Amino acid sequence: MTQLSEMSEREYFASVGHCPGMFVGKTSFHRLTAFPIGYDQHVLRHGGHGLAG
């Protein structure tokens, strides 16, 4: 498996979709929707472009 740090954003979120419990613990709609929002805010805070679309 590719290291998470070496993946594109598309590959990263595909891996979240395959094993969501590995990333958010107990899987729920609330946790799965909060995950990309938190990711986006982290990227913006550290000078990235954030998620589009």
Backbone as XML, in Angstrom:
<?xml version="1.0"?>
<chain id="A" units="angstrom">
  <residue number="1" name="MET">
    <atom name="N" x="0.837" y="-1.181" z="0.000"/>
    <atom name="CA" x="0.000" y="0.000" z="0.000"/>
    <atom name="C" x="0.882" y="1.245" z="0.000"/>
  </residue>
  <residue number="2" name="THR">
    <atom name="N" x="0.466" y="2.261" z="-0.710"/>
    <atom name="CA" x="1.174" y="3.525" z="-0.775"/>
    <atom name="C" x="1.048" y="4.265" z="0.550"/>
  </residue>
  <residue number="3" name="GLN">
    <atom name="N" x="2.116" y="4.929" z="0.956"/>
    <atom name="CA" x="2.072" y="5.735" z="2.166"/>
    <atom name="C" x="1.074" y="6.879" z="1.971"/>
  </residue>
  <residue number="4" name="LEU">
    <atom name="N" x="0.331" y="7.227" z="3.018"/>
    <atom name="CA" x="-0.657" y="8.296" z="2.924"/>
    <atom name="C" x="-0.019" y="9.616" z="2.511"/>
  </residue>
  <residue number="5" name="SER">
    <atom name="N" x="1.194" y="9.870" z="2.967"/>
    <atom name="CA" x="1.866" y="11.131" z="2.644"/>
    <atom name="C" x="2.263" y="11.220" z="1.166"/>
  </residue>
  <residue number="6" name="GLU">
    <atom name="N" x="2.290" y="10.106" z="0.463"/>
    <atom name="CA" x="2.683" y="10.086" z="-0.945"/>
    <atom name="C" x="1.486" y="10.065" z="-1.898"/>
  </residue>
  <residue number="7" name="MET">
    <atom name="N" x="0.276" y="10.030" z="-1.367"/>
    <atom name="CA" x="-0.926" y="9.936" z="-2.191"/>
    <atom name="C" x="-1.400" y="11.311" z="-2.654"/>
  </residue>
  <residue number="8" name="SER">
    <atom name="N" x="-2.073" y="11.330" z="-3.802"/>
    <atom name="CA" x="-2.767" y="12.544" z="-4.217"/>
    <atom name="C" x="-4.018" y="12.678" z="-3.346"/>
  </residue>
  <residue number="9" name="GLU">
    <atom name="N" x="-4.644" y="13.846" z="-3.375"/>
    <atom name="CA" x="-5.871" y="14.016" z="-2.583"/>
    <atom name="C" x="-6.950" y="13.039" z="-3.039"/>
  </residue>
  <residue number="10" name="ARG">
    <atom name="N" x="-7.051" y="12.816" z="-4.332"/>
    <atom name="CA" x="-8.052" y="11.889" z="-4.869"/>
    <atom name="C" x="-7.820" y="10.469" z="-4.340"/>
  </residue>
  <residue number="11" name="GLU">
    <atom name="N" x="-6.573" y="10.030" z="-4.346"/>
    <atom name="CA" x="-6.244" y="8.701" z="-3.823"/>
    <atom name="C" x="-6.505" y="8.622" z="-2.321"/>
  </residue>
  <residue number="12" name="TYR">
    <atom name="N" x="-6.163" y="9.696" z="-1.613"/>
    <atom name="CA" x="-6.353" y="9.751" z="-0.168"/>
    <atom name="C" x="-7.824" y="9.590" z="0.197"/>
  </residue>
  <residue number="13" name="PHE">
    <atom name="N" x="-8.693" y="10.369" z="-0.453"/>
    <atom name="CA" x="-10.118" y="10.280" z="-0.134"/>
    <atom name="C" x="-10.736" y="8.973" z="-0.621"/>
  </residue>
  <residue number="14" name="ALA">
    <atom name="N" x="-10.174" y="8.367" z="-1.654"/>
    <atom name="CA" x="-10.639" y="7.040" z="-2.078"/>
    <atom name="C" x="-10.329" y="6.021" z="-0.992"/>
  </residue>
  <residue number="15" name="SER">
    <atom name="N" x="-9.158" y="6.128" z="-0.352"/>
    <atom name="CA" x="-8.819" y="5.203" z="0.729"/>
    <atom name="C" x="-9.723" y="5.431" z="1.939"/>
  </residue>
  <residue number="16" name="VAL">
    <atom name="N" x="-10.112" y="6.683" z="2.185"/>
    <atom name="CA" x="-11.073" y="6.964" z="3.265"/>
    <atom name="C" x="-12.407" y="6.295" z="2.945"/>
  </residue>
  <residue number="17" name="GLY">
    <atom name="N" x="-12.817" y="6.347" z="1.686"/>
    <atom name="CA" x="-14.074" y="5.723" z="1.275"/>
    <atom name="C" x="-14.066" y="4.210" z="1.408"/>
  </residue>
  <residue number="18" name="HIS">
    <atom name="N" x="-12.901" y="3.593" z="1.214"/>
    <atom name="CA" x="-12.810" y="2.135" z="1.312"/>
    <atom name="C" x="-12.804" y="1.649" z="2.759"/>
  </residue>
  <residue number="19" name="CYS">
    <atom name="N" x="-12.159" y="2.391" z="3.640"/>
    <atom name="CA" x="-12.053" y="2.001" z="5.061"/>
    <atom name="C" x="-12.306" y="3.218" z="5.955"/>
  </residue>
  <residue number="20" name="PRO">
    <atom name="N" x="-13.535" y="3.740" z="5.975"/>
    <atom name="CA" x="-13.777" y="4.973" z="6.727"/>
    <atom name="C" x="-13.528" y="4.836" z="8.227"/>
  </residue>
  <residue number="21" name="GLY">
    <atom name="N" x="-13.787" y="3.682" z="8.782"/>
    <atom name="CA" x="-13.588" y="3.483" z="10.213"/>
    <atom name="C" x="-12.141" y="3.649" z="10.634"/>
  </residue>
  <residue number="22" name="MET">
    <atom name="N" x="-11.220" y="3.408" z="9.718"/>
    <atom name="CA" x="-9.802" y="3.560" z="10.021"/>
    <atom name="C" x="-9.438" y="5.035" z="10.221"/>
  </residue>
  <residue number="23" name="PHE">
    <atom name="N" x="-10.205" y="5.932" z="9.604"/>
    <atom name="CA" x="-9.910" y="7.353" z="9.663"/>
    <atom name="C" x="-10.758" y="8.114" z="10.675"/>
  </residue>
  <residue number="24" name="VAL">
    <atom name="N" x="-11.999" y="7.678" z="10.901"/>
    <atom name="CA" x="-12.901" y="8.428" z="11.783"/>
    <atom name="C" x="-13.381" y="7.642" z="12.992"/>
  </residue>
  <residue number="25" name="GLY">
    <atom name="N" x="-12.879" y="6.438" z="13.176"/>
    <atom name="CA" x="-13.347" y="5.624" z="14.302"/>
    <atom name="C" x="-14.716" y="5.029" z="13.985"/>
  </residue>
  <residue number="26" name="LYS">
    <atom name="N" x="-15.662" y="5.176" z="14.899"/>
    <atom name="CA" x="-17.011" y="4.674" z="14.655"/>
    <atom name="C" x="-17.625" y="5.438" z="13.480"/>
  </residue>
  <residue number="27" name="THR">
    <atom name="N" x="-18.019" y="4.721" z="12.451"/>
    <atom name="CA" x="-18.510" y="5.342" z="11.235"/>
    <atom name="C" x="-19.927" y="5.868" z="11.413"/>
  </residue>
  <residue number="28" name="SER">
    <atom name="N" x="-20.093" y="7.164" z="11.124"/>
    <atom name="CA" x="-21.406" y="7.779" z="11.127"/>
    <atom name="C" x="-21.407" y="8.882" z="10.077"/>
  </residue>
  <residue number="29" name="PHE">
    <atom name="N" x="-22.577" y="9.312" z="9.673"/>
    <atom name="CA" x="-22.683" y="10.374" z="8.679"/>
    <atom name="C" x="-22.014" y="11.644" z="9.179"/>
  </residue>
  <residue number="30" name="HIS">
    <atom name="N" x="-22.257" y="11.987" z="10.427"/>
    <atom name="CA" x="-21.684" y="13.200" z="11.005"/>
    <atom name="C" x="-20.154" y="13.176" z="10.956"/>
  </residue>
  <residue number="31" name="ARG">
    <atom name="N" x="-19.559" y="12.072" z="11.365"/>
    <atom name="CA" x="-18.098" y="11.978" z="11.370"/>
    <atom name="C" x="-17.529" y="11.982" z="9.957"/>
  </residue>
  <residue number="32" name="LEU">
    <atom name="N" x="-18.205" y="11.320" z="9.037"/>
    <atom name="CA" x="-17.698" y="11.282" z="7.661"/>
    <atom name="C" x="-17.817" y="12.627" z="6.961"/>
  </residue>
  <residue number="33" name="THR">
    <atom name="N" x="-18.811" y="13.434" z="7.300"/>
    <atom name="CA" x="-18.911" y="14.761" z="6.701"/>
    <atom name="C" x="-17.969" y="15.747" z="7.388"/>
  </residue>
  <residue number="34" name="ALA">
    <atom name="N" x="-17.689" y="15.551" z="8.672"/>
    <atom name="CA" x="-16.766" y="16.431" z="9.380"/>
    <atom name="C" x="-15.319" y="16.217" z="8.937"/>
  </residue>
  <residue number="35" name="PHE">
    <atom name="N" x="-14.991" y="15.019" z="8.498"/>
    <atom name="CA" x="-13.616" y="14.699" z="8.107"/>
    <atom name="C" x="-13.099" y="15.585" z="6.971"/>
  </residue>
  <residue number="36" name="PRO">
    <atom name="N" x="-13.798" y="15.683" z="5.819"/>
    <atom name="CA" x="-13.256" y="16.544" z="4.753"/>
    <atom name="C" x="-13.287" y="18.037" z="5.111"/>
  </residue>
  <residue number="37" name="ILE">
    <atom name="N" x="-14.229" y="18.451" z="5.957"/>
    <atom name="CA" x="-14.256" y="19.847" z="6.387"/>
    <atom name="C" x="-13.006" y="20.150" z="7.211"/>
  </residue>
  <residue number="38" name="GLY">
    <atom name="N" x="-12.662" y="19.270" z="8.129"/>
    <atom name="CA" x="-11.456" y="19.442" z="8.925"/>
    <atom name="C" x="-10.200" y="19.395" z="8.077"/>
  </residue>
  <residue number="39" name="TYR">
    <atom name="N" x="-10.177" y="18.487" z="7.104"/>
    <atom name="CA" x="-9.048" y="18.392" z="6.182"/>
    <atom name="C" x="-8.883" y="19.702" z="5.415"/>
  </residue>
  <residue number="40" name="ASP">
    <atom name="N" x="-9.974" y="20.226" z="4.894"/>
    <atom name="CA" x="-9.957" y="21.462" z="4.122"/>
    <atom name="C" x="-9.440" y="22.628" z="4.967"/>
  </residue>
  <residue number="41" name="GLN">
    <atom name="N" x="-9.918" y="22.742" z="6.191"/>
    <atom name="CA" x="-9.488" y="23.838" z="7.061"/>
    <atom name="C" x="-8.002" y="23.726" z="7.407"/>
  </residue>
  <residue number="42" name="HIS">
    <atom name="N" x="-7.519" y="22.519" z="7.592"/>
    <atom name="CA" x="-6.096" y="22.312" z="7.868"/>
    <atom name="C" x="-5.247" y="22.756" z="6.676"/>
  </residue>
  <residue number="43" name="VAL">
    <atom name="N" x="-5.647" y="22.360" z="5.485"/>
    <atom name="CA" x="-4.902" y="22.729" z="4.281"/>
    <atom name="C" x="-4.882" y="24.251" z="4.114"/>
  </residue>
  <residue number="44" name="LEU">
    <atom name="N" x="-6.016" y="24.903" z="4.296"/>
    <atom name="CA" x="-6.081" y="26.357" z="4.162"/>
    <atom name="C" x="-5.199" y="27.058" z="5.199"/>
  </residue>
  <residue number="45" name="ARG">
    <atom name="N" x="-5.216" y="26.549" z="6.409"/>
    <atom name="CA" x="-4.426" y="27.165" z="7.481"/>
    <atom name="C" x="-2.922" y="27.073" z="7.223"/>
  </residue>
  <residue number="46" name="HIS">
    <atom name="N" x="-2.529" y="26.028" z="6.508"/>
    <atom name="CA" x="-1.103" y="25.818" z="6.256"/>
    <atom name="C" x="-0.693" y="26.225" z="4.840"/>
  </residue>
  <residue number="47" name="GLY">
    <atom name="N" x="-1.473" y="27.118" z="4.217"/>
    <atom name="CA" x="-1.073" y="27.713" z="2.952"/>
    <atom name="C" x="-1.469" y="26.963" z="1.700"/>
  </residue>
  <residue number="48" name="GLY">
    <atom name="N" x="-2.274" y="25.936" z="1.825"/>
    <atom name="CA" x="-2.708" y="25.193" z="0.640"/>
    <atom name="C" x="-3.902" y="25.846" z="-0.020"/>
  </residue>
  <residue number="49" name="HIS">
    <atom name="N" x="-4.364" y="25.231" z="-1.086"/>
    <atom name="CA" x="-5.494" y="25.773" z="-1.857"/>
    <atom name="C" x="-6.855" y="25.299" z="-1.343"/>
  </residue>
  <residue number="50" name="GLY">
    <atom name="N" x="-6.849" y="24.286" z="-0.497"/>
    <atom name="CA" x="-8.118" y="23.761" z="-0.005"/>
    <atom name="C" x="-8.803" y="22.893" z="-1.034"/>
  </residue>
  <residue number="51" name="LEU">
    <atom name="N" x="-9.938" y="22.374" z="-0.663"/>
    <atom name="CA" x="-10.705" y="21.520" z="-1.575"/>
    <atom name="C" x="-11.613" y="22.373" z="-2.422"/>
  </residue>
  <residue number="52" name="ALA">
    <atom name="N" x="-11.742" y="22.020" z="-3.677"/>
    <atom name="CA" x="-12.615" y="22.744" z="-4.596"/>
    <atom name="C" x="-13.762" y="21.835" z="-5.008"/>
  </residue>
  <residue number="53" name="GLY">
    <atom name="N" x="-14.952" y="22.398" z="-5.072"/>
    <atom name="CA" x="-16.099" y="21.634" z="-5.532"/>
    <atom name="C" x="-16.813" y="21.055" z="-4.443"/>
  </residue>
</chain>
